[in-house]
Amino acid sequence: MNKRWKKYALFAVALLAGAGIGWLLSPNRLAPSGGAGPEKALSAERQPMAGETPASRPSSSPAKYPSDELKEACKKAQKDLAEKLDDSFSYIVEPPFVAAGNMTKQQLQALVEADVLRPAEALYASYFKVRPDKVITVLLFADDKSYRSWAKKLFDDTDVSHFGYYKPDRRTMVMNIGTGGGTLIHELTHALIVYDFPDLPTWFNEGLASLHEGCYVNKDEIVGALNWRLPALQKAIADGKLRSLEDLVTKRDFYGTQQGINYAQARYFVMYMQHKGVLKDFYKYFLANHGKEGDDVKAIEHVFDTGIGSVERAYIKWVKALQYRQ
């Protein structure tokens, strides 16, 4: 081989070697099937093919939310509401929510933002992973008179709470918003938690919801504040009439003769968990480990890392030291 051809041959070998090294170092190189080497992380996200847009790529990510079906269902629900209500009502559609209120649209938008949308996102950030796939209706009435009148007209409901209530069979919140937004966030918790934890025990369902009757809504959490249920709880403790914590969480009689005290006890126990920084862990653990008798106690003992008797003594001591000023 003459010198000229030898020079070309050496140049070709150099090019091939460089290409091989480049291929080895490329982040687009796929790891061998079943491989667990450093290439695995580099190949986790497939690179786009020529002419392929991000929207057209195959994806394993969850379907978009809200779905087109839910959006259409919300539009229909708003239209159906408008046929039942009068001209004094305004409407806000924010899937999965359809809100109506006998007030200006600006007033309704402010209420929905503060007491529905922001709290909902905080609940998802803190606890819930599964979002509703059906319409949730929020009826906000400006005063007690219109609240009671429309509750009767729409649902034939007459024996209603002064503050508002939730109709789970219709996924509808009926609110006397003139009393404030606390009850709305309470009922919102019920409306959303059922999609994430459909068979949760009543003591925790009502405990978490009532925690939000008086609260501060931050970007990624809702923090419960002291409220009017505290004096009754402290009196029950002082009178020796409070049932044991184990009894509260294991007996399925929340709406029995001690309903009022049960609400207070459950609310402040959930608040105690929040105070100790274990509430989010409790929800996650309880959701994954429930269904059998005694699971409520096991979940409490798990997050506190001690027996329920010790938890109760510390909880009672904490409650007795609280001071609520109206």
Secondary structure, DSSP 8 states (H G I E B T S, - for coil): --HHHHHHHHHHHHHHHHHHHHHHH-TT----TT--STHHHHTSS----TT--GGGS---S---SS-HHHHHHHHHHHHHHHHHS-TT-EEEEETTEEEEESS-HHHHHHHHIIIIIHHHHHHHHHT-----SS-EEEEEESSHHHHHHHHHHHH---S--SSEEEETTTTEEEEEGGG-SHHHHHHHHHHHHHHHSTT--HHHHHHHHHHTTSEEE-SS-EEE---TTHHHHHHHHHTT----HHHHHHSS-TTSTTHHHHHHHHHHHHHHHHHTT-HHHHHHHHHHS-SSTTHHHHHHHHHHTS-HHHHHHHHHHHHHH-----
